[in-house]
Amino acid sequence: MLETSTVVLPDFAAGAVNLASARLGAVGIFSTDEFFAPVSRMLNDEPASFDPDLYDDNGKYMDGWESRRKRVPGHDYAIIRLAMPGRIFGFDVDTRFFTGNYPPHGSIEAAFVESGDPTDATVWTELVPKSPLGASAQHFFANADSSKVWTHLRLHIYPDGGVARLRVYGAAHFDWSKVGATEEIDLAYIFHGAKSLAWSDAHYGHPDKILSPGRGTNMGDGWETKRRRGPGHDWAIIRLGHPGVINRVLIDTHFYKGNYPDTCELLGAYLPDAGDTFSEAEISASEQWQPILTRQKMQMDAEHFYEGDQIQKVGPVTHVRIGVHPDGGVMRLRLFGTKA
């Protein structure tokens, strides 16, 4: 059984990336106990599922991290290496499907490690004090100081039990001061701070995925919309990691063979004061942004490169709008350019 949450996300999640995403590279590197279920499941991007008839050698299969019943003093904890260094806006500790085996309380600490993983000498800072947790529910905790950069988390559960998902909403930290004025860099890379902010449809895959590393692992690792049965076309608005001038564009339809877009286009705008959400009026206005790449015919399962005279010289932009006509899937979008 798979349930999609209908809980309204708090404001701190707007425009944020999940720094604890396994898909992006977050890893559970230690736990005091994972007898019933490993920490790695708690970092999965898909919503937790439950099969009432599924058991393994240690008992009931649970989609999350679960420790055994503690019969000695103390409590359990897990250490997570975040997918990327980042500033943290808030947390979602999700105990979905853990009804008689959830931890009554939890707390979260964070650390910054320049390289490698924490040691006994690592200093941990408490971000979420010991707080009540309930059965099969999402628990949101805002981080009061979102200015600091962290690389690792330590999730404590008191005294034991299970957590289905840990989501860490924040922003990737990338030191743009180390990028030279003429150095070409991917302005739309999620590890460089890029983020999708609005989209027409994400039925089969979130547009954040097109900003991810690599070429993708399968058709589920990209942005794909449902079949459009009416007029119009699908689109996504992306905030670049840094204002910049786009010189080269790559649109990759890898794995999309019967469901790739007929054509794609790219528009851009310089909006340094734009927020993390777009109003209906702002979305409507984005249709008139400056063309960077006019509509281009797509092919199935292929990389499409554009440069030189194919790219319109519109100057620095902070946001782009990729349009897919009329619908379909894109695996990756790369926007190579220089910072402004």
N, C-alpha and C positions, 0 to 999 in steps of 0.2 A: 504494500500500500504506500503510495506516494502522495503527500499532501503539499500543495503550494500555499505558503503563508499568505493570509489576508491582512496581517498586521500592518498598520501604517508605520513606515519607518520614521524615526525622529529626524529633526532638521540636520543633525550632525552627519547623517548619511548622504545628504545631497551633495553631488559632485565628488564623492569620495570613492576610493578604491579599497577593496578588501585586502589588506596587507597580509592576512593569514590564509590567503588562497593557495591551496595545493596546486592548482593549475598553473599559477604564476611562480611556484617554487617554494612555498612555505613548507617547513618540515618539522615534525615533532622529533626532537633529538634526545629526550629523556623523559621518563616517567617513573614514579615510585612503584606503580603497579598498573598493568594493563591486562589483567588476567582474562577478563571477559571480552574486551574490545580494545584495539590499539589506538593510540593518539592520532595516527594518520587519518583514520576515518573522520575524526572531528574537524579536520581541515578541508574535507571535500567541498567542492563548490555546489554540487547538487543538493537540493533540500533532502533532509533525512527521510528514510523510508522505513517501513515496518512490515515484516512478514510473520504472522502469528504462528506459522508452522515451521519456521526455519530455526534449526539448532545446529551447533557445532560441538566439538569434543568437550568444551568447557561449559556448555549450557546454552541458554537462549542467545541467539545472534542479535546483537544490537548495533544499529548504524550510528556509531559515535565512539567516544572513549569511555570505557567503563572499568573500574577497579573492583576487586573482590570486597566482600564485607570485612571491614577492619575489626580485628579482635584484640588489637594491642593499642597502646596510646599513640597519638599522632594523627596525621591526616595525609592525604595524597596530593601530589602536584605533578604538573607536566611542564616541560620547557619547550618552547617553540621558537625556531628561527624564522623570522618573518621573510616573506618573499623578497622584500627589498627594504633598505633603510627608509624610514618614513616618520612623519609626524602623525600622531594619533588623535582623532577627534572623538571617538567613542567606541563602545563594544556592544556586541550582541552575544550573550551566553544563552544558547538555545538548548533546552532540555526536552525537546519534542520526543514523544513516545517513551520517555523515562518517567514512569508514573509511580512505581513503588521502589524505585532504585535511583532516584535523583539525589544530589547532594543538597542538604538543607541550606548550606551557605557556600559562598565562594569569594575569592579575592584575586586581584591581578597585580603583578609587579612587572616592571620593564627595566631593560638594561641596554646600554650602548656598548658594543664591542667593536673596536676598530677593525679587527680581522679575526677570523675564526669564531669559536663559540665560547660561552662563559666558562670561567674557572672558579675555583674556590675563592679567589681574590676579587671576583666581579662584584661591583656595587649594584644592588637592586633598589629601585625606587617604587614605592607603592602608588599605583594609579587608581585602583578601585579597592577601598577598604572592605573588610569582611562584611558581606551583604547577604540578605536572605535570597534564596532561590526556591522556585516552586516546581510543581510537576508539569511536564509537557507544555512548556511555555517559553517565549522569548523574553529575555531580561536585558534591557538596554541601560547602559551606564555611560554617561558623558565624561570625557576627560577634561578636567578643569584647565590644564595647561597644555595646549596643543602646539606650543612653539618648539619643544624639544624633539630631537630625532632619536629614534630607538631602533634596535636591530633584533632584540629578543624579548620574549614574554615568559612569565612564569605564572601559570594558572593554578591556583590552590582550590581544592574542594574539601569541604569539612563535613564529616571525616572521610567519606568515600562516596562512591556512586558513579553516575554517568552523565556526560554532557554530549548531546548530539552534534552540535556545531558551535564553533567559536568563530565569530566574524569580527574583524578589527578594521573599522572604518577610518581611513586617513588619506594621506597624500604621500606619494613617492618623493623621496629626497634625492635630488641630483644637483651636484655642485656645478652650476652653469658658469661660474667664474673661471673654471679650469678649461672651458671651451674657447678656443681662439676665435677671433672675429671673422676669419676666413675659413675656419674649419667646417667641413660639411658634416652634418649630424642629422639623425632622424628626429624631426620635431614632433612626430606623432607616435612615439614609442612610449608605452605605458610606464616603463622604468625611468623614463626621462620626465615624467610628470603629466603626460597627456591623459585625457579622460573624456569619454563621451558624456554629454550633458542632456541631450534630448534626441528622440527618434520617433519615427512614424509607427514602427512595428518591430518587435523582437520575438516573434512567436517561436522560432526554432534556435535562436542564439542571440546573446547580448552583443551590442556593437562594441563594447569594450574589448571583445575578443580579437577584433581586427587590429588592435594596437599591441598585441602580445608578441612574445619572442617566437622565433622559428617560423616555419611555413604551416604549422598546424599538424595535428595528428590524425584527424578524420573530419568528416563533414560536420560533426557537432562542435568543432573547435573554431567556428567562424560566426559571423553575423548573417542570419538568414531570416527573411520575412515570410509570412504566409502568402499564398497565392492571392493576388489582387484581382477582384472580380468587378471592380468599378473603375472610374477614371482616376487619373493622377499617378503618382509614383512614390516609392519609398525613399527615405532619407535619414541621415543621422548627423547631428551637430557635435563636433569634437573640439574641445579646448586643447590647444597645443601645449607642450611642456614649457615652451618659452616663446615669446614673440619672435618671428623670424621671417626670412624671405625664402620661399619655396622655389627650388631649382629643378628638382626631379621628382617624379611621382611613380610609384609602383602600386598597381592594383592586381591582387592575386586571387584567382578563382579556384585555387587548388581544391580538389575533391568535388567541386560542384560541376556536374556533368549534364544533368537534365534540369537543373534548377539555378543556373547562373543568370545574371541580369543580361538583358539584350544590350543595353548601353549603360555607361556610367559617366558622371560629370563631377567636377569639384569646384565649389565656390568658396570664397574667403572674405574675411572682414577683420579690421583692426578694432577690437573692442576691449581695451585694457581695463576698463572699469566694469565689465560684465560680471554678473554673479554666477552662482553655481546652478541656478535654475533659469529657464527661459519661459517667459509668459507667452500666451497665444499670439499676442501682437508681435513679440520679438521673433517668434518662430515664423510668422507670416512675413516679417521683414527680411528674414534670412533668404527668402526666395530671390531677393534682389541684390544679394551680395555679389561682389565682383567675380567674374569667371576666371578661374585659374587653369582649368582644363575643360574644354568644351566636350560635349557628349561624344564618347568614343565607343565603338563597337567592341563587345566582349566576346571572348572565346571560352569554351569549357576547359576547366582544369589547367589554367595557364597563367603565367606571369605576364602582365602588360606594363611595359616601361614607356615613360614619356619624359622628354627633356628637350632642351634647346627651344626652337620656335614653337613647339607644341605647348609649352608652358607660357601662359600670359604673365607679363611682368607687372604685377599689381602692387609691389612694394611689401612692407612688413604686414603680417597678419597674425592674429592671436587665435582665431577660430576658423574652422573650415566646415563646410557642409557637403558631404558626399551624397549624391543622388544616384539611386539605382532605378533604372527604367525597364519595365514597370515594377519589378519586384525581384526577389531571388537572393542568392547568397554570395558574400565576399569573405574570403578567408583572411587576408591581410591587406592593410593599407600602410604604405611607407611614404613619408613626405620628407625628402632629403633637402636640406637647405642650410642657411647660416643664421645664427642668432642676430636679432636686431638690437 
